[in-house]
Amino acid sequence: NIRQFSLCTSPTDDYLQIISRIRSGSVYKKALSRLNLETEIEIDPPIGTLPLNVADPGPHILIAGGVGIAPFMSRIRYLIAKKAEVKVEVIYSNHSLEDICFKKELANIQNKRSWLTVKHILTNRVGRLNKSKMAKLISKFKKNTQAKYWLAGSPLFVDSLEEILTSL
């Protein structure tokens, strides 16, 4: 079986890390969760890119849904490793507090580094991200021609947010 996963480790790390949500209905993910740490797996080289130039001051608005935070964690960890001072705002949508990946790590990074802001959107409390919510969340960036928007999550999440951002 071939599956795609996003790395959440920095390119400067000497190991690879992925995250995945293990749902009760997925035979593949159940088997994955039972693998021993020393189990060898076969992987292909990474596909796609998510360039984040350490010399580009931003702001970079990273909009993630669920485990879509993985490639953004890779970039954030990379910025830390390179001691970059790039303005990054993360808008991170999850169903509930329990669903947030890297909750403690993101809070620690945000507390130690002034260049990172994380805004959690909990859909069980405020509903899904829509045009009016996004307009409020990104209002301070609307006039900034240097602002760059990055999306990661399920195809439905990405398509929906791309449509919303294009309409604003």
N, C-alpha and C positions, 0 to 999 in steps of 0.2 A: 504494500500500500504506500502511496505517495501522499504526503501531507505537507503543507507549508506552515512554517512557524516564523515568527519574528524574533530576532536576537535582541536581548535587552542588556547585553554587556557592551562596554565601550570597546572600540577598535584597539584601544591600548591595553586591554586585559589579555591575559594569557590563557583564558578559558572561555567557553561558550555557555551562555545561559539563555533558556527560553522560558516562557510562561504559557500556560494553557489552563483553561477552565475545564475541569472534569465534570461533565454533565452525566446524569444517570442513564440516559438513553444511548450513549455512544460506546459501542463495543471497542472501537479503536482507542479512545481516550482511557477507558478502563484498563486495557492492556498496557498502554503507555504508563499509567500510574503504578502498575505493578512491576515495572522494570527495576532491576537492581542498579545502584549507582555505577557499578563497574561494567554494565552491559554495553557492548559495542554496538553502535548503530551506523548506518551508512547515510551520509548527507551529501548533498550537492552544494556547490558554491552559492553564495548569496546572489539573489536576483533583485533588481530594482535598486534605487538609491534614495537616500534621504540626506542630501548634503546640508550641512550646517557649518558654514565657514566661521571659524573662530575670530576672523578679522571683521566680520559683518556684525555691527553693533545691534542690529535688530531695530525694532522689536520683532521677535518671532512668536507667533501665537500658535501654540500646539493644541489642537482640539482632538481629544481621544475619547473613544467609547470602549469601556471594559478593558479586555486584554490588549486592545489597540494601544495602550500605553507603552507596550514593550519597545517599539523602535524609538519612542521619545525618551524612555529611560536610557537607552543606549546613547543618544545624543547628549542628554543632561550629564551622564557620567563622563562622557568624552570631554565636555566643556570643563568639568571639574578637574579632570586629569591634565588638561592643557592650561589650567588656571585662567581661563577666559572670563571676561566680564561682558558677556552678551546678554542683553535684556530678553528674558524668556517668560512668557505667560502661558501657563497650562490651564486649559479648560477641560476638566476631566469628568465625564458623565458615566455614572453607574446607577444601578437600581437602588442599592442601599449601602450603608457604611460598611457592612460585612463584605461587599463585593469589590471594594477598592483594593487594587494591587499596589504594593509598595507604599502603603499609607504612611507608615512610620518613617521610611527613608525619605519620601517626598517632604514630610513635615520637618525632618531634621535638616535637609538641604535648604529648604525655604528659610528656616530659622538662622542658618549660618551664612547664607549668601543672598545679598540684597538684589541680585540680578534675577532671581527666580520668584515668581508668584504662582501659586496654585489655587484654582477655584474649583471646588467640588460641586457637581450638580447631581443631586440624588433624585432620580426620577420617581421613586416611591413617595417623595415629599412634594416635589414641585412640578412633576410631569416631565415629558421629554423636551429636549431643546427644540425650540421653534423660532420663527422669525423674530418675534418680539423679544424673547429671552436673549437671542444672539445679538440683536441690536443693542440691548443694554450692556451685555458682556463685553462687546468690542467697541463701544461708543468712543472710548478714549483713543482708539487707534484709527478711527475713520479718516482723519485728516493727515495722518502720517503716511506719506508716500513710500517710506522705507519698510513699513510693516509687511511681514510675510506670514501667510497662513498655511498651516500644515494640518492635514487630517489623517487619522488612523482609527480603524475600528472595522466593524462588519461592513460588507459592501452596502447594505441598506443605510447604515449610519453615515458612511462617507458620501454616498450619493445624495442623501437628504441634506446634509450640512453643506455640501458643495452648491446645491441648488439655493439654499438659504443665503449663503455668503454672496453668491453671484447676484442675488436680488437686492442686496442691501446697498 
